[in-house]
Amino acid sequence: MNEPVINCMNISRIFSSSAENLAILKSVNITILKGESVSISGPSGCGKSTLLSIIGGLDKPSGGTLAVGGWNLVTSSENDLSEFRSKILGFVFQFHYLLKDFTALENTMLPAYMIHGNKKEAEKKAVELLELVGLSNRLHHVPAKLSGGERQRVAIARALINNPAILLADEPTGNLDESNAKAIEEILFNLTNMTGTTMVVVTHDPHMAQRAMRKFKMHEGEIFEQ
């Protein structure tokens, strides 16, 4: 039986101001097993992206316990969280966040080169991934010379360059037209299935949400499995 790689227990997130305390997450419980694909959908402002940020160590919960990939994210220091993100996670966001002066190949290989220091190996792996996402003829194009769908393909290749155990995708097709959105959906599910990577995707796209092995909905800070 596959072991849990993400275990959220009673996770809350409260933003406080002088005027009020705003509960974004309310006692969220979710356990995700190795190799599963999970979708989280729901209306804007329901807490989806906040939960993904907490699972990714980009934000800390106000309460509860959280273990991801064997790391206790509640008690981890900022240095530990940085190491956790570089070793365990791949991120794909709605906006690609590519470096504008770097080519598709350079953007993809950079995380591997920064961690391992082997330029030749990083370049080889980056070429393989860019071929898998259908960009073998766009390796030396900078982002301005790529379409929106192509930029997102580069972002996916970059997210997978270090063989992450977990891929977190936050509205990865949100800025794309229907044709490109479908292509990105295919790439994400095909690559994670092929590599056995656990994927958690936050999406408004009902087709993408339905594609996942397990489907969750959020409403006013609470989560429900469908």
SVG drawing of the C-alpha trace seen along z (x, -y; Angstrom):
<svg xmlns="http://www.w3.org/2000/svg" viewBox="-19 -48 48 50">
<polyline fill="none" stroke="black" stroke-width="0.4" points="0.0,0.0 1.3,-3.5 2.3,-5.6 1.0,-9.1 3.2,-11.9 1.0,-14.8 -0.8,-14.7 -2.7,-17.8 -4.4,-17.5 -6.7,-20.3 -4.9,-22.9 -6.2,-26.5 -5.0,-29.8 -6.2,-33.0 -5.2,-36.5 -5.5,-39.0 -5.9,-42.8 -6.9,-45.4 -10.4,-45.2 -11.0,-41.4 -9.7,-37.9 -10.3,-36.3 -10.3,-32.5 -9.2,-31.4 -8.8,-27.7 -10.9,-26.0 -9.6,-22.6 -8.7,-21.2 -7.9,-17.5 -6.5,-15.9 -4.2,-12.9 -2.6,-12.3 -0.8,-9.1 2.4,-8.6 1.6,-8.7 -1.9,-10.1 -3.2,-13.0 -5.5,-15.2 -7.6,-18.2 -8.9,-21.0 -11.6,-23.2 -14.0,-25.8 -14.9,-29.5 -12.4,-32.3 -11.5,-33.2 -12.4,-29.7 -8.8,-29.0 -7.5,-26.8 -4.3,-28.7 -3.7,-29.3 -3.8,-25.6 -1.5,-24.9 1.0,-27.5 1.0,-25.9 1.5,-22.4 4.4,-23.9 6.0,-25.5 5.5,-29.0 3.1,-29.9 2.7,-28.6 -0.6,-27.4 -2.0,-29.1 -2.8,-25.7 -2.7,-22.0 0.0,-19.6 1.5,-19.2 3.9,-16.5 4.9,-16.6 7.4,-14.2 8.6,-13.3 9.2,-16.9 7.4,-18.5 6.5,-21.9 5.1,-23.4 8.4,-23.3 10.8,-23.7 13.0,-26.8 13.1,-29.0 16.4,-27.4 14.8,-23.9 11.8,-25.0 14.0,-26.3 15.8,-22.9 12.5,-21.1 11.2,-23.0 14.3,-22.4 14.5,-18.7 10.9,-17.6 8.7,-19.9 8.1,-21.2 5.8,-24.2 3.7,-25.3 1.8,-28.6 -0.8,-30.4 2.0,-32.7 5.1,-31.0 7.8,-33.1 10.4,-32.4 13.6,-34.5 13.1,-36.8 16.8,-36.9 17.2,-33.1 16.3,-30.7 13.8,-27.8 16.8,-25.5 18.5,-27.8 15.3,-28.4 14.6,-24.6 18.2,-23.6 18.8,-26.3 17.2,-24.6 19.2,-21.4 22.5,-23.3 22.0,-25.4 21.5,-22.2 24.0,-19.8 26.5,-22.1 26.8,-19.9 26.0,-22.0 26.4,-19.1 24.0,-16.8 21.5,-19.7 21.5,-20.5 21.0,-16.9 18.0,-16.4 16.5,-19.8 16.7,-18.8 15.0,-15.5 12.1,-17.2 11.7,-19.9 11.4,-17.2 8.8,-15.4 6.7,-18.6 7.0,-19.1 9.5,-22.0 12.5,-20.3 12.5,-23.0 12.2,-25.9 15.2,-25.2 17.0,-28.5 14.1,-30.8 13.7,-33.4 10.2,-33.7 9.2,-36.7 9.6,-34.5 7.3,-31.8 3.5,-31.6 1.7,-31.5 1.2,-27.7 4.9,-27.2 6.0,-29.3 3.8,-27.1 5.4,-24.0 8.8,-25.3 7.5,-26.0 6.4,-22.4 9.7,-21.1 11.5,-23.3 9.3,-22.1 10.2,-18.5 14.0,-18.9 14.9,-17.8 12.6,-14.7 10.4,-16.1 8.3,-13.7 5.4,-16.2 4.2,-18.6 2.0,-21.5 0.1,-23.3 -1.9,-26.4 -4.3,-27.3 -1.8,-26.1 -4.2,-26.7 -5.8,-29.8 -4.2,-32.2 -4.6,-29.9 -7.1,-29.5 -9.1,-26.2 -6.7,-24.5 -3.6,-25.3 -5.3,-24.5 -6.1,-21.0 -2.5,-20.5 -1.1,-21.5 -3.6,-19.3 -2.4,-16.3 1.3,-17.1 0.8,-17.4 -1.2,-14.2 0.9,-12.2 4.3,-13.2 3.3,-12.8 1.7,-9.4 4.9,-8.3 7.2,-9.4 5.0,-8.4 5.0,-12.0 2.3,-13.0 0.4,-15.9 -1.9,-18.4 -3.6,-20.8 -5.8,-23.8 -8.1,-24.6 -11.3,-26.2 -11.3,-24.0 -13.9,-21.3 -12.4,-19.0 -9.0,-19.1 -10.5,-18.6 -12.4,-15.6 -9.2,-14.0 -7.6,-13.6 -7.7,-10.3 -9.2,-12.1 -11.3,-15.2 -11.8,-17.8 -13.9,-20.9 -13.4,-23.8 -16.0,-26.1 -15.4,-28.9 -12.2,-27.4 -13.4,-23.9 -12.6,-20.9 -14.8,-18.0 -13.9,-15.0 -16.3,-14.3"/>
</svg>
